[in-house]
């Protein structure tokens, strides 16, 4: 038999709480939630300082999640005493949510309110991260002289400006082109992209 239930965890030290749904064949499996803020609190205060109450049993998992969605709403997650940081229910909207990662690389969705209150302890994508040296080297190898700004130069003629490779400069100067972007009147294609840049 599988049990589907809605439960509440309470921190007996500060009375902060967490609501959740659990599905299990062992009612005494010791499950104590999976929320990001909840896990940090359990580490800080110790699991022995959390009390678990099963509030309601359901026939199906869907019914349990539907009930959770009613209880753990936007107002609930804005409550500073609540450890829940995302709206309840099996499927939740990511509108107003931010993706964060813990130190182990596990991803979580959290509300923007929670993020801005706790962003100093949250690790968002690429925050406080740097590219590895091997990744930097790959980028360097891809940057051929053709792609380097140091190997290009602006020339203009009759209101048209091009950004060309320096190795082609003499050919253009011989055709009456001048250095610089004087008289720049860029032509654009049907998508609005400038088409006078480079060769």
Buried (B, 14 or more C-beta within 10 A) or exposed (E): EEBBBBBBBBBEEEEBBBBBBBBBEEEEEEBBBEBBBBBBBBEEBEEEBBEBEEEBEBEEBEBBBBBBBEBBBEEBBEEEEBBBBBBBBEEBEEEBBBEBBBEEEEEBBBBEBBBEBBBEEBBBEEEEEEEEEEEEEEEEEEEEEEEEEEEBBBBBBEEBBBBBBEEBBEEBEEEEBEEEEEEEEEEEEEEEEEEBBEE
